[in-house]
Amino acid sequence: MMTDPIADMLTRIRNAVRIERTFLDMPTSKMRRGIAQVLKDEGYVWDFEEIETTPARTLRLHMKYGPNGERLITKIDRISKPGRRIYRGYKELKPILGGMGIQILSTPRGIVSDRRARVEKIGGEVLAMIY
């Protein structure tokens, strides 16, 4: 049994980027689909899709690399953990590396990036940081 599915997803992405995989499969959930949508919107993955498999659905991420094969994701960390939740208001969300990275938040309006949270003036739980 998995105790932290978000940390599992981030670890799978980190490992796939290190070995330069073109796609990555993992069990799906609403939270994972939301994170995958933010990664796609921010340009860190090409696309994602849900595949019907037995016994449950699988989420497939199509990884994205630079024109010369360089990694677009150099660091991906879990911020808020099951034992220590981290919440931030929109005024507390500062750009990562001068806007080169993102934070992924769980808000009342769904899973969003820190950029969108600042524009919509909403805060929430900081799930991860990516750059």
Contacts in CASP RR format, 6 or more apart in sequence:
PFRMAT RR
TARGET T0000
AUTHOR 0000-0000-0000
METHOD contacts of the structure
MODEL  1
MMTDPIADMLTRIRNAVRIERTFLDMPTSKMRRGIAQVLKDEGYVWDFEE
IETTPARTLRLHMKYGPNGERLITKIDRISKPGRRIYRGYKELKPILGGM
GIQILSTPRGIVSDRRARVEKIGGEVLAMIY
2 8 0 8 1.000
3 82 0 8 1.000
4 78 0 8 1.000
4 81 0 8 1.000
4 82 0 8 1.000
5 27 0 8 1.000
5 29 0 8 1.000
5 31 0 8 1.000
5 32 0 8 1.000
6 31 0 8 1.000
6 32 0 8 1.000
6 35 0 8 1.000
6 78 0 8 1.000
6 127 0 8 1.000
6 128 0 8 1.000
7 78 0 8 1.000
7 81 0 8 1.000
8 26 0 8 1.000
9 26 0 8 1.000
9 32 0 8 1.000
9 35 0 8 1.000
10 76 0 8 1.000
10 77 0 8 1.000
10 78 0 8 1.000
10 128 0 8 1.000
12 24 0 8 1.000
12 26 0 8 1.000
13 24 0 8 1.000
13 61 0 8 1.000
13 73 0 8 1.000
13 76 0 8 1.000
14 73 0 8 1.000
14 76 0 8 1.000
16 24 0 8 1.000
16 61 0 8 1.000
16 63 0 8 1.000
17 63 0 8 1.000
17 71 0 8 1.000
17 73 0 8 1.000
17 76 0 8 1.000
20 63 0 8 1.000
20 65 0 8 1.000
20 69 0 8 1.000
20 71 0 8 1.000
21 63 0 8 1.000
22 62 0 8 1.000
22 63 0 8 1.000
23 60 0 8 1.000
23 61 0 8 1.000
23 62 0 8 1.000
23 63 0 8 1.000
24 60 0 8 1.000
24 61 0 8 1.000
24 63 0 8 1.000
25 51 0 8 1.000
25 58 0 8 1.000
25 59 0 8 1.000
25 60 0 8 1.000
26 32 0 8 1.000
26 58 0 8 1.000
26 59 0 8 1.000
26 61 0 8 1.000
27 56 0 8 1.000
27 57 0 8 1.000
27 58 0 8 1.000
27 59 0 8 1.000
28 50 0 8 1.000
28 56 0 8 1.000
28 57 0 8 1.000
28 58 0 8 1.000
28 59 0 8 1.000
31 106 0 8 1.000
31 111 0 8 1.000
32 59 0 8 1.000
33 48 0 8 1.000
33 50 0 8 1.000
33 59 0 8 1.000
34 110 0 8 1.000
34 111 0 8 1.000
35 104 0 8 1.000
35 111 0 8 1.000
35 127 0 8 1.000
35 128 0 8 1.000
36 45 0 8 1.000
36 48 0 8 1.000
36 59 0 8 1.000
36 61 0 8 1.000
37 48 0 8 1.000
37 111 0 8 1.000
38 102 0 8 1.000
38 104 0 8 1.000
38 111 0 8 1.000
38 112 0 8 1.000
38 113 0 8 1.000
39 45 0 8 1.000
39 48 0 8 1.000
39 61 0 8 1.000
39 130 0 8 1.000
40 46 0 8 1.000
40 47 0 8 1.000
40 48 0 8 1.000
41 113 0 8 1.000
42 102 0 8 1.000
42 113 0 8 1.000
42 115 0 8 1.000
42 130 0 8 1.000
43 64 0 8 1.000
43 72 0 8 1.000
44 64 0 8 1.000
44 72 0 8 1.000
44 73 0 8 1.000
44 130 0 8 1.000
45 61 0 8 1.000
45 62 0 8 1.000
45 63 0 8 1.000
45 64 0 8 1.000
46 62 0 8 1.000
46 63 0 8 1.000
46 64 0 8 1.000
47 61 0 8 1.000
47 62 0 8 1.000
48 59 0 8 1.000
48 60 0 8 1.000
48 61 0 8 1.000
48 62 0 8 1.000
49 59 0 8 1.000
49 60 0 8 1.000
49 62 0 8 1.000
50 57 0 8 1.000
50 58 0 8 1.000
50 59 0 8 1.000
50 60 0 8 1.000
51 57 0 8 1.000
51 58 0 8 1.000
51 59 0 8 1.000
51 60 0 8 1.000
64 72 0 8 1.000
65 71 0 8 1.000
65 72 0 8 1.000
66 72 0 8 1.000
73 130 0 8 1.000
73 131 0 8 1.000
74 131 0 8 1.000
75 129 0 8 1.000
75 130 0 8 1.000
75 131 0 8 1.000
76 128 0 8 1.000
76 129 0 8 1.000
76 130 0 8 1.000
77 128 0 8 1.000
77 129 0 8 1.000
77 130 0 8 1.000
78 127 0 8 1.000
78 128 0 8 1.000
79 86 0 8 1.000
79 103 0 8 1.000
79 126 0 8 1.000
79 127 0 8 1.000
79 128 0 8 1.000
79 129 0 8 1.000
80 86 0 8 1.000
80 87 0 8 1.000
80 125 0 8 1.000
80 126 0 8 1.000
80 127 0 8 1.000
85 125 0 8 1.000
86 125 0 8 1.000
86 126 0 8 1.000
87 123 0 8 1.000
87 124 0 8 1.000
87 125 0 8 1.000
87 126 0 8 1.000
88 105 0 8 1.000
88 123 0 8 1.000
88 124 0 8 1.000
88 126 0 8 1.000
89 122 0 8 1.000
89 123 0 8 1.000
89 124 0 8 1.000
90 117 0 8 1.000
90 118 0 8 1.000
90 120 0 8 1.000
90 121 0 8 1.000
90 122 0 8 1.000
90 123 0 8 1.000
93 103 0 8 1.000
93 105 0 8 1.000
93 114 0 8 1.000
93 117 0 8 1.000
93 118 0 8 1.000
93 123 0 8 1.000
95 101 0 8 1.000
95 114 0 8 1.000
96 102 0 8 1.000
96 103 0 8 1.000
96 114 0 8 1.000
96 129 0 8 1.000
96 130 0 8 1.000
96 131 0 8 1.000
97 131 0 8 1.000
100 131 0 8 1.000
101 129 0 8 1.000
101 130 0 8 1.000
101 131 0 8 1.000
102 113 0 8 1.000
102 114 0 8 1.000
102 115 0 8 1.000
102 129 0 8 1.000
102 130 0 8 1.000
102 131 0 8 1.000
103 113 0 8 1.000
103 114 0 8 1.000
103 126 0 8 1.000
103 127 0 8 1.000
103 128 0 8 1.000
103 129 0 8 1.000
103 130 0 8 1.000
104 111 0 8 1.000
104 112 0 8 1.000
104 113 0 8 1.000
104 114 0 8 1.000
104 126 0 8 1.000
104 127 0 8 1.000
104 128 0 8 1.000
104 129 0 8 1.000
104 130 0 8 1.000
105 111 0 8 1.000
105 112 0 8 1.000
105 113 0 8 1.000
105 114 0 8 1.000
105 117 0 8 1.000
105 123 0 8 1.000
105 124 0 8 1.000
105 125 0 8 1.000
105 126 0 8 1.000
105 127 0 8 1.000
106 124 0 8 1.000
106 125 0 8 1.000
106 127 0 8 1.000
107 117 0 8 1.000
107 122 0 8 1.000
107 123 0 8 1.000
107 124 0 8 1.000
107 125 0 8 1.000
108 122 0 8 1.000
108 124 0 8 1.000
109 120 0 8 1.000
109 122 0 8 1.000
111 127 0 8 1.000
112 120 0 8 1.000
112 122 0 8 1.000
117 123 0 8 1.000
117 124 0 8 1.000
END
